[in-house]
């Protein structure tokens, strides 16, 4: 349940946004992060952004994810 | 990360304490990470990592599982649930088996899916199985509030949400397992911040570190705990400051308590913990599936030999359960700790079962 993924907000539509992580775009709910803006990085849990995070932190988490996913392929 | 894993381990060993310490993690994702990265085998022998009740699926008591199963048996409803709950054994059945019998049971990635379905299918009664700690509670709060504002009348939640800090207090008081420190959950804390844990340091003198999920995060957090114990300065520290702020996410917390009040809650293995659960406020009680779909449970039993309760409390390690890897395996789970992707037994089975002869 603690699984959460970092993503970049690329478009905002009222209470949802389009977020992108590792090349994948997904629509997410942003009701819990009312201050979010385009270009911000967020942590996503079960389709909701739950926290706004710094870019370098999002990138470092994404790198771990990518490493893990690449490892899974082998 | 500043240090490599080697440096962190070497630093842990050179700063190790004289006395053995028990550090409990209370987050299923930490349990999995510790097992997956072999951290138990890398840290000094003076540190005993204990897996606690960090998996919401695992701590949901049998009677709740049975209640959902009975609702699915007696009523024609559409259930939406996170995937983990599907194979949790109830008394004589599971949601997986009910689905095979033709009941309308759907796995959802997001709670939003359940409300969307209710909106699009007004002739169906839709229940969202609302399970999870504070990471997930705000999500349920959002959909309940939305359903209320849109006057959606065919949507309900079966609420089994639980709160972490109150459970930690019970564990802090437990004389059987002497906990010297807590590794606090990363994403629960992203919501609630660090302040709700304050009493653990202030009242109980127990160091707490809110940790991230990478091996470096967990090792660094253990080092921070060691340091606190050495200096006898228990406090609540945030190692996972990439994501966790002291104040957490105040919007999310505010929304939780707009929709819910605290209540007592029964935890598998720990019993009833006052104030550790949530109940819908009166205004939203129309969304309560337990009220709308009453059922009578005549019999709710833990499977014979199942030690999930003791494992969740940290009294026993998974391989100290006689059923572990014999009759209880991921493909044939007896208890929830083996089913859940964040269950202690599932973690130990996947990554550590060959090590059971090693004394920890």
Interface residues (C-beta under 8 A of the other chain):
Chain A: X1 X2 X3 X4 X29 X31 X32 X33 X34 X43 X45 X46 X47 X48 X50 X51 X53 X54 X57 X60 X61 X64
Chain B: X1 X27 X28 X29 X30 X55 X56 X57 X82 X109 X110 X111 X112 X113 X131 X132 X133 X135 X136 X138 X139 X142 X185 X186 X187 X188 X190 X191 X213 X214 X242 X243 X244 X245 X249 X251 X252 X255 X342
